[in-house]
Amino acid sequence: MNSNFALLNNTKKTIAFINKQLINYPKSEAVLKENIEKDMYEIIELIFSYSINDVERIKIKYLKDLIIKLSMLDFYIATSFEKRIISKKKFESTSMFIIEIRKIAYGLVRNETKC
């Protein structure tokens, strides 16, 4: 249960950090901004779905879906950097947050498959 807390806690910190950046997105990039927001809320939903379920196969599915959403979020942040919406420093720090969450998720997948 400790790793679930770490996963949720790091995700909440990352979402709060990204939300501060979303304020500065131009109106012309509304689709990119909406996709980032949508994926952030889906990530939280997947974490709760993972922690509620008892069936190992379903838990692993939610973790893999979480990793996919994290990859998409990382892609959206990279696209924001390429379009010069966010700075290099914000891009690197956001990517580090996402990598940390991804490491925890991969550790949980390894742990679930061992059990």
Backbone bond lengths (Angstrom), bond angles and torsions (degrees), N, CA, C in turn:
res aa  C-N    CA-C-N  psi(-1)  N-CA   C-N-CA  omega(-1)  CA-C   N-CA-C  phi
1 M - - - 1.451 - - 1.529 110.97 -
2 N 1.331 116.94 -23.02 1.454 120.58 -178.99 1.526 111.47 -65.04
3 S 1.341 117.02 -40.81 1.464 119.68 -179.94 1.525 111.12 -69.60
4 N 1.343 117.65 -30.32 1.465 119.88 175.22 1.520 110.06 -63.30
5 F 1.332 115.83 -40.80 1.460 120.16 178.66 1.529 110.79 -65.22
6 A 1.330 116.78 -42.08 1.462 120.78 178.94 1.522 110.55 -63.79
7 L 1.318 116.33 -40.68 1.464 120.80 178.90 1.524 110.53 -62.98
8 L 1.317 116.81 -48.86 1.461 120.86 -179.16 1.527 111.67 -66.51
9 N 1.325 117.01 -41.93 1.458 121.43 -179.20 1.531 111.21 -63.93
10 N 1.331 117.40 -46.75 1.468 120.74 178.89 1.524 111.09 -64.69
11 T 1.310 116.66 -36.69 1.460 120.30 179.52 1.524 110.66 -66.32
12 K 1.316 117.32 -42.38 1.464 120.30 178.47 1.526 111.13 -63.07
13 K 1.328 117.51 -40.48 1.464 120.84 178.00 1.530 110.35 -64.04
14 T 1.311 116.23 -41.62 1.468 120.77 -179.89 1.519 110.70 -64.73
15 I 1.312 116.79 -43.77 1.467 120.99 179.97 1.528 110.30 -63.39
16 A 1.318 117.08 -41.37 1.463 119.77 177.89 1.528 110.63 -62.93
17 F 1.327 116.83 -39.37 1.462 121.28 178.89 1.529 110.93 -65.73
18 I 1.323 116.62 -43.86 1.471 120.70 -179.21 1.528 110.27 -69.00
19 N 1.316 118.08 -38.12 1.468 120.75 179.19 1.528 111.84 -59.93
20 K 1.325 117.22 -34.60 1.465 120.31 177.15 1.526 110.87 -65.60
21 Q 1.319 116.38 -31.82 1.464 120.48 179.83 1.522 111.92 -78.73
22 L 1.326 117.32 -30.67 1.466 121.13 -175.96 1.525 112.89 -65.05
23 I 1.303 117.29 -21.69 1.465 121.04 179.56 1.533 110.54 -61.43
24 N 1.318 116.03 -33.19 1.462 120.95 -175.04 1.531 114.15 -89.00
25 Y 1.323 118.21 3.40 1.467 119.81 179.82 1.528 109.35 -72.50
26 P 1.331 116.81 136.82 1.471 119.25 179.64 1.528 111.62 -71.79
27 K 1.311 115.87 158.70 1.471 120.46 -179.82 1.519 111.61 -64.55
28 S 1.319 117.20 -25.91 1.465 120.29 179.45 1.528 111.94 -68.16
29 E 1.311 117.36 -18.44 1.474 121.92 178.44 1.532 111.11 -107.37
30 A 1.299 116.71 38.72 1.463 121.62 -178.17 1.525 111.72 -63.56
31 V 1.327 117.61 -37.16 1.465 120.99 -178.90 1.525 110.28 -65.71
32 L 1.323 116.82 -44.02 1.461 121.08 178.27 1.525 110.61 -61.86
33 K 1.308 116.67 -44.81 1.462 121.99 179.37 1.533 110.79 -61.93
34 E 1.324 117.75 -44.22 1.459 121.74 179.68 1.523 111.37 -64.95
35 N 1.328 117.14 -39.45 1.468 120.05 178.35 1.521 111.50 -64.77
36 I 1.319 116.65 -39.36 1.463 120.20 177.55 1.527 110.07 -63.59
37 E 1.329 117.04 -47.26 1.470 120.80 179.40 1.521 111.32 -61.27
38 K 1.319 116.95 -44.37 1.463 121.50 -178.62 1.526 110.59 -61.74
39 D 1.312 116.90 -46.06 1.459 120.24 -179.42 1.527 112.05 -65.62
40 M 1.336 117.32 -35.62 1.457 119.31 179.27 1.528 111.07 -62.77
41 Y 1.329 116.56 -42.86 1.459 118.98 179.65 1.525 111.72 -71.69
42 E 1.316 117.60 -32.86 1.463 120.59 176.79 1.527 111.14 -68.44
43 I 1.322 116.92 -32.57 1.464 120.23 176.93 1.523 110.35 -63.17
44 I 1.326 117.13 -45.31 1.467 120.62 177.26 1.525 110.32 -61.66
45 E 1.325 116.62 -42.15 1.464 121.08 178.78 1.528 111.04 -60.73
46 L 1.318 117.62 -42.03 1.465 121.02 179.69 1.526 111.53 -66.51
47 I 1.316 117.61 -35.98 1.467 120.16 177.87 1.526 110.29 -65.18
48 F 1.335 117.22 -43.98 1.464 120.12 177.76 1.526 111.09 -65.50
49 S 1.320 117.48 -39.61 1.462 120.79 178.27 1.520 110.76 -62.91
50 Y 1.326 116.40 -40.42 1.465 120.68 177.87 1.523 110.88 -62.04
51 S 1.315 117.31 -46.63 1.459 119.60 -174.59 1.522 112.95 -73.03
52 I 1.320 118.35 -23.01 1.461 120.69 -179.02 1.523 112.28 -82.06
53 N 1.332 117.85 -36.46 1.458 121.26 -175.34 1.518 112.50 -72.64
54 D 1.334 115.10 150.92 1.460 121.92 -179.99 1.521 112.67 -107.73
55 V 1.327 117.71 -22.13 1.453 121.71 -176.66 1.532 109.23 -77.84
56 E 1.332 115.56 126.31 1.467 120.88 -174.79 1.523 112.44 -59.04
57 R 1.321 117.27 -44.15 1.465 121.75 -177.73 1.527 111.58 -61.43
58 I 1.320 116.62 -40.59 1.460 121.27 -179.82 1.532 110.33 -71.47
59 K 1.335 116.91 -38.05 1.463 120.26 178.35 1.520 110.97 -61.99
60 I 1.333 116.38 -42.21 1.463 120.70 178.98 1.526 110.38 -65.18
61 K 1.336 116.60 -38.31 1.469 120.59 178.14 1.532 110.38 -60.79
62 Y 1.332 117.14 -44.57 1.466 120.31 179.30 1.534 111.42 -64.96
63 L 1.328 116.50 -37.05 1.461 119.34 177.72 1.527 111.25 -66.33
64 K 1.326 116.57 -40.87 1.466 119.79 178.64 1.526 110.62 -67.01
65 D 1.324 117.24 -38.61 1.465 120.34 175.16 1.533 110.59 -63.21
66 L 1.323 116.39 -37.23 1.458 121.55 177.10 1.523 110.64 -62.04
67 I 1.321 116.78 -43.64 1.464 121.01 179.73 1.527 110.52 -63.91
68 I 1.323 116.97 -37.98 1.462 121.00 177.54 1.534 110.05 -63.71
69 K 1.320 116.67 -45.88 1.475 120.52 179.36 1.530 111.23 -63.39
70 L 1.327 116.97 -37.34 1.463 120.19 177.01 1.528 110.75 -64.15
71 S 1.323 116.00 -39.72 1.464 119.97 177.75 1.522 111.09 -64.42
72 M 1.319 116.50 -40.65 1.465 119.87 177.73 1.531 110.95 -65.81
73 L 1.315 116.64 -40.89 1.464 120.33 177.80 1.526 110.36 -62.32
74 D 1.315 116.41 -41.41 1.459 121.10 176.83 1.530 110.51 -62.17
75 F 1.320 116.90 -39.68 1.465 121.76 177.40 1.529 110.95 -63.30
76 Y 1.328 116.69 -43.81 1.469 120.51 179.65 1.530 111.28 -64.04
77 I 1.315 116.90 -38.29 1.461 120.72 178.46 1.532 109.83 -67.43
78 A 1.338 116.53 -41.09 1.466 120.13 177.39 1.532 110.85 -63.50
79 T 1.325 116.22 -39.14 1.464 120.33 177.00 1.525 110.37 -64.19
80 S 1.312 116.74 -39.18 1.467 120.64 177.44 1.523 110.98 -61.97
81 F 1.320 115.58 -38.96 1.468 119.16 178.03 1.525 110.82 -67.78
82 E 1.333 116.65 -43.08 1.469 120.55 179.98 1.526 111.71 -62.82
83 K 1.327 116.39 -33.31 1.467 120.54 177.88 1.529 112.18 -85.77
84 R 1.318 115.89 5.26 1.465 122.99 177.73 1.526 113.47 61.94
85 I 1.326 115.54 33.75 1.463 120.29 175.89 1.524 109.61 -84.35
86 I 1.339 115.99 -36.86 1.464 120.64 177.72 1.518 108.92 -119.37
87 S 1.308 115.89 157.84 1.463 121.05 -179.05 1.528 110.78 -79.96
88 K 1.323 115.30 168.29 1.463 120.52 179.09 1.526 110.86 -63.56
89 K 1.323 116.38 -39.61 1.469 120.52 -179.79 1.535 110.83 -63.46
90 K 1.325 117.55 -43.97 1.466 120.54 178.57 1.522 111.00 -66.91
91 F 1.325 116.26 -37.43 1.462 120.72 177.25 1.527 110.61 -62.04
92 E 1.328 117.06 -47.28 1.465 120.78 -178.87 1.525 111.97 -65.77
93 S 1.321 117.46 -42.89 1.465 119.24 -178.86 1.525 111.46 -68.95
94 T 1.333 117.52 -38.46 1.468 119.94 177.09 1.521 110.50 -65.70
95 S 1.320 116.69 -40.81 1.467 120.19 178.47 1.521 111.41 -63.64
96 M 1.323 117.06 -36.94 1.469 120.14 177.85 1.530 111.00 -65.65
97 F 1.335 116.99 -39.32 1.466 120.05 175.24 1.528 110.27 -60.35
98 I 1.320 116.70 -45.25 1.462 121.02 -178.02 1.530 110.59 -66.38
99 I 1.329 117.69 -39.60 1.463 121.05 178.10 1.523 110.64 -62.67
100 E 1.321 116.97 -39.65 1.469 120.65 179.00 1.536 110.67 -62.66
101 I 1.320 116.92 -43.71 1.470 120.53 177.93 1.525 109.98 -63.98
102 R 1.331 116.27 -41.20 1.466 120.67 -179.72 1.529 111.36 -63.00
103 K 1.333 117.52 -38.84 1.465 121.47 177.81 1.527 110.50 -61.94
104 I 1.319 116.15 -43.70 1.468 119.80 178.94 1.519 110.03 -63.26
105 A 1.333 116.67 -42.64 1.471 120.68 -179.22 1.531 111.07 -64.16
106 Y 1.330 117.89 -43.21 1.464 119.97 177.90 1.524 111.29 -64.72
107 G 1.327 116.89 -36.16 1.465 120.21 175.61 1.516 111.47 -63.36
108 L 1.326 117.04 -39.58 1.469 120.24 177.76 1.529 111.00 -67.26
109 V 1.334 117.62 -37.17 1.468 120.18 177.26 1.518 109.52 -62.82
110 R 1.340 117.11 -46.07 1.478 120.46 178.33 1.520 110.41 -60.47
111 N 1.319 117.03 -41.46 1.462 121.44 -179.25 1.530 111.03 -65.47
112 E 1.323 117.34 -41.70 1.465 121.59 -179.36 1.533 111.29 -67.40
113 T 1.325 117.08 -37.44 1.477 119.24 -178.27 1.526 110.82 -74.09
114 K 1.338 118.58 -25.87 1.467 121.19 177.61 1.524 111.21 -71.91
115 C 1.311 116.80 -34.62 1.475 121.19 -175.63 1.498 113.20 -69.89
